[in-house]
């Protein structure tokens, strides 16, 4: 229900609209192999037009890469899976800020903080091409919001987007306005989007309704000598987000972000100092948006109030030692606080301290250098040290039944020590050999150490779901090889990779242990373009092995293939996309994360963008043209009685939007 009068007026005005554009993805072989960059089009202009895309979350654009799968829990809260790894193994950085979610069940993964009002450029990093943001275990999603662009004779710029979708009656409005010039500006942006429950291909209604409202203010100033200062503050409010089969919904999630950045030239390079804070407050319950279960004639009203606080500071120095050598040095510090309590509202008692006031301090330092040995050969390398300290301040408190988190840690893992201190050393060596015009061979070897996350070490949901404070750090030893080429109208990039993981943190039957694991895969991309026409073929295959038990790792995506065909002419663009996935029958049923095999699927999508007049464009999409019933294998499995099911994707959906720019 819309409680804000302005949002109510906007939604009524948009109720008849139909909605959105289908994003494109492309590999960026110039900036380094094994890096996926999503700019929502082939140009900056297309990226601006695609701000009209009516999507519940910008992270949906990553589905254009065969190497990325999206795990759906509801209408919002999509979790990216990169090469078979997700959740704590995927870092998310928003304009350099590391942001954490506040829900133990991951109803609000960090990617749900991506702005829908200012469409960011998304980089998916699968290897350690740099260590300035920390080592890459499974992957990193780096979101970058561009500064406003001012014409020479105009001191203001902005946009306004109106859109909607028919399946789920989605409505969206967002906009921005900026004033200034290339040396100084101030910008305001905001938006509101909402949707009701959508239907899958069989016409079944999937609980997926939500409301999302956001506002952002940022400003920047650059002096004549290059010194700059940038600041940003934003507020996001998610309301009445429903989830099928979870047992709970999320009636309220508030996120406040603050960032201040200083920098400028120094010697033969530049320096940058950034500090940030991210506060997330989350509420989930089983009675605000649904009827609670009844026990002994009384409704069992359960509510979890949780929060996370993140503060960080990072200083980096980039220098050019010579015409052939660049190096970088940096130091950063980050503190996190997590707290979540499950309450029986009717009885007024604490059922469990889900996150028993967990605190983490992380201090890191890195150095890396890149040297061009000869015109066609560049070598690089880096090393990073992280000191991580974690503890649970309320693990000793008893809840319903008299048991504390300490009691459960001792019962399950024979430990009462909640303090963890990790000394993590990570590093990489890379080479880029351009052995012929338009040809390159890239090799990357890395060692990345990840400390277990707050849920893996400390979650405490009665006897149902218990973390392990004694977990060892996870060590990823990666080797990645790719060959990129371009000749005439053709381009290609095959790649092989392997990740040998020591002390892999395995969740099985809601318990956590360290095992030896191995993941390896193959990726390939073939592209062709001639004038207004272009096409691309993308393939990705991942295999995950539990080497201790000689069986598959759970929640590994199947072989995926994406074929696209696009046409552009005088600002008009049309695109067709075919997403195909093989049946996944390599599963670990004992883990409870793979309740069964998943059938293969093929989904066909169409989209287009059209200029209406000088500063007005129209975008549209027809998703799931043939109204298939499908769900990615990695989507969350929910319980309905004794049956398990995956959350199906929307059936046929028409989307459209208008975007005005000035």
Secondary structure, 3 states (H helix, E strand, C coil): CCCCHHHHHHHHHHCCCCCCCCCCCEECCCCCCCEEEECCCCCHHHHHHHHHCCCCCHHHHHHHCCCEEEECCECCCCEEEECCECHHHEEEEECCEECCCCCCCCCCCHHHHCCCCCCCEEEEECCCCCCCCCCCCCEEEEEECCCCCCCCCCCEEEEEEEEEECCCCEEEEEEEEEEECCCEEEEEEEEEEEECCEECCCCCEECCCEEEEEEEEEEEEECCCCCEEEEEEEEEEEEEECECCCCCEEEEEEEEEEEEEEEEEECCEEEEEEEEEEEEEEEEECCCCCCCCEECCEECCEEEEEEEEEEEEEEEEEEECCCCEEEEEEEEEEEEEEEEEEEECCCCEEEEEEEEEEEEEEEEEEEEEEEEEECCEEEEEEEEEEEEEEEECCCCCECCCCCEHHHHHHHHHCCCCCCEEEEEEEEEEEEEEEEECCEEEEEEEEEEEECCCHHHHHCEECCCEECCCCCCCEEEEEEEEEEEEEECCEEEEEEEEEEEEEEEEEEECCEEEEEEEEEEEEEEEEEEEECCEEEEEEEEEEEEEECCCCEECCCCCCCEEEEEEEEEECCEEEEEEEEEECCECCCCHHHCCCCCCECCEEEEEEEEEEEEECCEEEEEEEECCCCCCCCCCCCCEEEECCEEEECCCCCCEEEEEEEEEC
